[in-house]
């Protein structure tokens, strides 16, 4: 979980090293992390003005897994707060 947030922050802080859409997705997740567990991949894609395929690739690159795993990470983090 720590590496997931670390990777999101790295994407946001080093935005010149990442594709623009990945920075947008990372910013959205970091700014709206409490609602991520309630969103579908389609809803997240719509809010970031991208496709579900792009969200899937982003999750694989940042989290090393799929969108469901990202949601579980967010759920767990929200429970801790």
Secondary structure, 3 states (H helix, E strand, C coil): CHHHHHHHHHHHHCHHHCCHHHHHHHHHHHHCHHHHCCCCHHHHHHHCCCCHHHHHHHHHHHHCCCHHHHHHHHHHHHHHC
